[in-house]
C-alpha cells in the first residue's frame, strides 16, 4: 500500500473528532526533528548505499570508470537467502489438554490468518522490509487499524532514540495527503497553515526527473506509549491535527513491531549497514577493475616498419593511441632507425608481454579481494552456486553450513518480524472481527447456543412422546459459536491458551524437505508398530503412548500440519483404553455350554411340538363332534319340519332352532381360533429357543482363574468337572 493509499484509508476511516483540549504540535515536531538528527549520519550513508546498489544514471554512463558490480551480485544472493516465501501462520493450543474450545478457536484463527496473509499481500511488504534490512540495516513494517500491514520507508519512520527497543517511548510514521484527503480527515484543521508541496525526487532534488506529481502535506502519526495516545501533527500547524486513544489495542502498544535490524551501534538503536564493513574492499576491487580495463586497451599486437619521414617517437605514439584491432603495423621513415637494414630487422614488434603479466597480476589480486569480501559477508561458494568437481559432498556441506551460519541472524530477524506482524494481525482479528464473520472466513460451521438448546428440546419432546430421539453428539465434544468468540475476544485469557507461530520464511531445500517427510513417516511408523501391541496388552499405557506420539510428531513440520488429526487419534486411543476389555470365554466351556443348550433346545422343541400336535388333535375332535351335533340337529329340525307340515302339534319354536344353529357355527369359529393360538405358542417357543442360544455368555472364574460357572440370559449354571479337573458339563 502506498502512502497515498494509506492517507485515503485514514480519510475514509476517520470521523470528525470531538472537541478536545488544545495540544501544541511543537513538542511533537521537535521530538521528531531530534530523532532525525540522531539518525542523520546513518540516513546519509543509506542514501549513498542505495545509489551504489542501483543507479541507472551511473550505470548508463559509458564514459565513467569501469566497476566490478560485486555489491549488486552479493545483494541478489543475500536477499532470497534471508527471505523468499510468505510466512504461514500456525496457531495451536499452548497446552494439549486445553479442550475442544481451544482447539476450535485455534483452527478458526489459523484459517482466518492464512486468508488475511494472502489477501493483504504480506509477502510483498516483507520483501520491502527485507530489502531495507540488507541495504540500510533496518526495515520497518506497520499494521493499520484494519489489520493491513504496510512498509514504511526509511525516511518516513522515526522513533525516540534509546538504548533498546523496550525503552522507546514513541514512534512516528509520515504519510502524504493531498488537500482533499487532508480536509476530510481533519475537518477542524486550517489547511491554509499547512504546507502542501511537491515531494523531492529520488536524487533529493538534484536534477532528478523521477518524482511524484501534485502537492501534498506531510502528516506525522505519533504513537506515544508514555501518554497512551495517538496524535497527528504537521509542519506549519501550531496545534495537533487530532488526538485520541490507541486505534488498536495490541501487546506493546505500538502498531509496528520492533524493526528488523542488522548490526547496531552499542548502546543505541542506530543501524550499521553491512556495506560499511567491506566498502574498502569494494573500492579496491573497482580500482583494480579500472586499471585492468585501462591496460587491456593497450594490450594489442603492434609493430613498426620502414616508412615515410616520420620520427620513431611519433610512430610509437601513433601505435599506442591506435585502437583499431586490424591495424598492427606503424610505418617508420628511416629503416636505419629500426636498428639495421636486414629483412628480419625490418619489422619490430611493440612489447606486450610485460603488459599481460601486469594484467594477470591485477586479476589475481582482484580475485583475492573478492574472496576477502566473501569472507566478510559470509557468502560461501555453495550459496553462490560455485563449486569444484573434485570437492566431496562433506566438504560442500561444511561450506554451506558455514555460509548459512553467517546469515542465520538475518534469517531469524525476518522470521521474528513476520511472527510479530502476524501476532498483531491475530489480535486485531480476534478482538475486532465478530466470531460469525471469522467462521465464514475460516469456512467453519459451528452451532450457536440457541441451536444446541433447540436440539436438546427436540430430543426431550421426542422422548416424552415415545418417539425415537434424534442422534445427539456428546455435549463435551460440541463447541458453540459463542464459546469460541468469548475465548478469542479475551485479551487476558487468549495468550495463555493459544500459541501463534510462523512457518519458515526461507526457501526450502526440496531434497531436504522430502528427506524430512520420509523421516517423519518412518519415525511415526516405527513408533506405531511398537506402541499398538503394547497398548493392546497394557491399556493403562495408552495415554502415555499417545502423548509420546504427539511429542514425536511435534519435532517435524509435517507433524505440525497434521496436529489436529494426531490429536483426534490420541483421543481415540485414550477412549479405547478407558473401555474395559471383554473377557475372552474358555473354548471348552463354550463347547459344553453349546452342547447343553442344543439338547435343551431339542427337548423344548419336541415338547412344544407334542403339545401343539395334541392341541391340534383336540381341536379337530371338538370340531368333528360339533359338526356331528350340527348334522344331528339339522336332521332333527328337518324331521320336525316334515312333522309340522304333516300337522304337528302347535308350540314348535323354529327361531330357537335357528339360534341353536348359530351357536354351533360360533363353536366352529372358536375351534379355528384355538388352532391359530396353538400355532403362535409353537412359534414363540421356537423364538425363545433361538434367543437363549444367541444370548451373551458371562464366564465366572475363581481366584485361581478356573471356570466355575456360566451365566446366560440371567441364569447362572455351575460347571461340573471330572475327578481329574476336566469340564464334564454345565448344570
Phi, psi and omega in degrees: 000130180280171178295324179296317178296322178298318179296319178296322178297317180294324179294323180286321183282328187288149177238165181297118183290153176285165179293124180234171177294146184285127176244136178283143181275341186301316179301321180289319178294323178295321178298318180295318180294323177295319178295321178295322177294323180295331181252015184296316181297317178296321181296319179296319178295322180295323178296315180294324179292319178297322176293324179293327182287314182208109177220101185298325181297316180289319181293329181277350180279108181281347182275348181281167180294147179287145180230151175266111189280058181285330180294315177298318180297318179297319180295322180292334175277321186286323184301304179291340178290325181281316183207130183216347180217152184294150179288148176248115183293142177231111179249125183221165175290136178292331176231137186293339183257030182286341176106172183292332180295314179296321180295317179294318179296321179296317180295319180295315181293323179295316179296318180295319178294321179299318177293319182295321179298320180286315182292328181280350185055048179298333180300315180294320178298315180290332175295319177294321175298318178299317181297318176297324181295313184285334181269305187259344179096004179205132176230138188233118166264159181216130182257123179284172183291343176268007178092357181279135181259131179236161176264133179258124181297155183305316184277354181256014180233138178214152176208165181294128176298128182210172179280326180216163187293329180294342179268356181289128183264339180207152173228156183216146177229136181262130176240153182248123186232134174282177187296319181297311180296324180295315182292327178290322182282323183235077183292336181274352182277156178263104183294344179290338179268359184262142180273111173257109184219161180286141178287151178289154182282187183292341182253026179059033175086002182271063176082011181286139180259359180255099180211154179294151177264154178090157180257132184223155177268145178263108183252126178263129175258110187252123175257111182256111179288328180292324179269344183066036185216166176238129180233154177239127182225162176207155180296139178095339180259121188291327181249163181294147180287324180197153177210132180201178178288175181300136181290329178228145182256095184235162178294132181090355175073316186287145176280359178239141175286176173302128183302159175282116184250149169268245176267138179246146172295141181303138177064021178218172171249028179267119185286157173239111181299145179298331181299331182295336183280339179230026177295320181298318180296321179293321177297319179293322178297318179294322178294317177295323178296319178295319179293320178297318179295321180294316180290330180295332178295327181269359182273070178229150179284116181231145179215169182236146176216165183294130182213211188300218188258014182288160176273161180296320181297319178295324179294318179296319179297320178296322179294323181289326183276345183288131178246009179282120183291341180269333181276107184242354180241139180239127181287144176236135188293318185252117178297328180292337179291343180274357174110002180168173182247002180287164183292321182293338179264007183285340177234128179239126182270142178287129183293128179238353182298319180297321179296317179297321179295321178294317180297319179299318178295321179294321178296318178296319178295319178295321178298322177294321178294321177297319178297324177297321178297317179296324178294322182288316184281338181084015179272102181285167181291337177291320177297324181277000179079019181250134180206171180242139184296333183281351181284143178279164179296325179296317179296320179293321178295320178297319178295317180296319179294320179295317179295321181291330179298323183290334181252003183296327178296320179292319178299315179296326179294319178292322177297319180295317179296315179299319179296316181295320179296316181293325176297318178296316177300319180297319178297319180294315180297316185290327188259341184246334182268130178300149183295330177296319178291322176298320179296322177294317179297319183280350182068036181245140178249112180239141177284150173273171178297324178294320177299317180295320178294322178295320178295318178295322179294320177298320179296320179293318179296319178297320179293322180292327180273002180076016179267155178295129182285144177295154180295128181242129176290166179296125181303332180290338182262352182268131181245127180273154180301319182294326179294317178294316179298322179295320179292317182293324183281347183277106181290336181278321186272323187306314181297335180279342184257319185252144178239125183251124178227174176232151175284175182299142179255008178253156183294128182282150173279123187300317181294319179294323179296316178296317179298322179294320179294317179297319178297321179296312181298319180295315182296314181293321179297316178296320180296316181295323179299322180274330187279323184298313176299322179295319179293327178290319181281326182230083184301334181296338182274357184299315178300319179296319179294323177297318177294324176297321177298316178295322178295319179293317183289334182294339181280355181243147177296320177297327178296324177292324179292329180262022185301316181296316180295321179293320177298317178297319179297318180296319179296321178295321178297317180295319180296319179293323179292329180286340179282124181297135182289146177282131182286129181285126181288158178284129181300322180295318179296318179299321181293314180297318181295319180295319178297316181296317179295322178297317179296316179298320180295320179296315179298316180296319180295319179295319179296316180294323179295317179297315180297320179294318180296318179297319179295320179296316179296318179298320179294321180296317179298317179298318181296317179295320179298318181290323177298319178296320179296321179295314180298321180296317181291322177299318178298320179294322180293319179296320179296319178296322180295317179297322180293321179295320179295335181267009176093045178292164181291151179292165183104354178287127184256104179285328178296320178298324177297321179293323178297321178296320177297320179295321178298321178296320178296321178296325178296320178299317179298318179297324178295321177296319178297322178296322176297318179296319178296325178296319178295322178296320178298318179299316180296319179296323178296317178298318180297321179295322178296316180294321179295321178294322180291328184266354184295141178297145182255141177242123182268128176257131181237156175272185182298334180276356179091004181277147180285127182243337181200161178231130181250126179219126178057037177081002181250124180263124181239128182288157179266129178267133182238155176278178181293332180270009174094356180281153182283126181258331181174183183232137178106000000 
